[in-house]
Amino acid sequence: MKKKTIAALFLCAIAMLTGCKKEEAVQMPMLTVNGDNLVLTLEENPTTGYTWNVLYTSDNLEVISAEYVAKESKDGTVGVPGVKKMELRLNSGEEGVLVGAYMRPWEDVKPDKYYAFEIKYDGKEAMMSRVEYDELPEEYGVSN
């Protein structure tokens, strides 16, 4: 029994050291209004290689800019997650869709999940829902 426990701990340590754990995008995104534009904020940690990649936007939704903002670490730790802020333009009274994946863009593998952010804007308030897909629906015109 003792040998099995030691072997299991050894395998766990190797898995942690080799970085086998995939980065997960689990935080609910935030959508805010900034003048005439909208800002979609998503947690991101590019030090792990994982970044948000926009795969599709509806014709009426435009990504004006996207930037990574690192969070400050009080104890000087490096590699802490930050946020990706995407400034979007959607005409008042319209609905739009942005589809993305949290992935390492240089890897030749299909993302685990695709995320469709369905956005509504009435000129004053913005609302958003997030739908997760294992496979990217054909309606978004992007091949898997």
N, C-alpha and C positions, 0 to 999 in steps of 0.2 A: 504493500500500500504506500509506503514511504517513497519508493522508487517511482511509482506512478505520479505522485504529487510533485516530486522534484522534476520529473520529465514534463509534466503539464506546465509548471511554472517556467521552465526553460523555454518551451515552445512559445508561451505568451510573451516572454521577454524578447525573443527573436522577432516575433511579429511586430512588436512595438518599435524595436530598433530599426527594422527595415521599412517602416512606414507603410504597411499594408492597408491600414485603415483609410477608407475613402473619405474625403471631405464631404460633409453634408450641408446642404442649403436648407435649413429648417426654419429660420426666423421669418415671421410674417413681414412682408415689405410694408413700407410706409409711403403714402402718396399725399403730397401737399401742393397747395396752390401758391405760385410765385408770380404775381402780376397776371399776365395773360397766359403764362405757361404753367406746366405741372412739373413736379419733381418726384421721381420714383427713386426711393432709397432702399437699397438691398445690402445686407451684410455680405462682405467679401473678404477673403484672405489670400491675396496673390502670393504671399511668401510660401504657400503650399503648392502654388501653381494653378489653383482653381480660381477662375474668374467668371463673371457673368458675360455671356455671349448672346447678343441679339441675333435671332435667326429669322425673324419675320416681324413686320409691322403692317397693320392695315393701311390702305392707301391714304387715309385721312389722318394718320398719326405719324408725326415726324420726331425723330430723336435729334435734338439740336446739339446736345453735348453730353459727354459722359466722362466722369472723372472719379478716381479713387481717392478717398480721404482717409488717411491713417488715423487711428485712435492713439492718443498719447498714453504711454505706459508710465504710471507713477513710479515704478521701481526700476525703470530702464530696460524692461524685457523687450526683446525684439521678436518680430513675427506675430504680433498680436493682430487680430482681425480689425478691419475698418469697415467702411461702407463705400459702395459704388453709388454715385448720384447721377441719375440720368435726367436731363432737362428735356421735357416733351412738349410738343405743340399739338393741341387738339382743339378744333373749333368748338365754340360754345354750342351746347345743345346736341353734341354728337357723342357717339360711342366709338371706341377704338380698341384694338387688340395689339399687344406686344407679346411675342413668344421668344423665350430664351431658355438657355440651359446653363447650369453651373458646372463647368468642366475645365479640363486642361486642354486648351485649343490645339496644342501640337500633337496630342495623342490621337492615334487613328482608331478610336473606339467610339461607339455610340454612347451618349450620355445615359445615365441611369434613369433620369426623369427629365421631362420637358415641362416648362411652366408657361401657361398662358395667363397674362394679366389683362383682364377685361376692364376697361376704364370708361367711366361715364363722367361728363363734365357739363354742368348747366350754366356756366359763366360765373358762378359764385362758389359752388362746392364741387368737389371731385369725390367720386366713389370708385372703389376697385374691388374686384374679386380675383382670386387666384385659383386656377384649375391645374392639377397635375396630370400628366400623361406618361405612360410607359413608352408609348410609340407616338410619334408626331402625326396628328391627323392630316390627311391629304388636303383638307380645306386651307391649310396654311401654305401650300405650294412649295414646300421645302422637302427634299428627299432625306430619308433617314440615313 
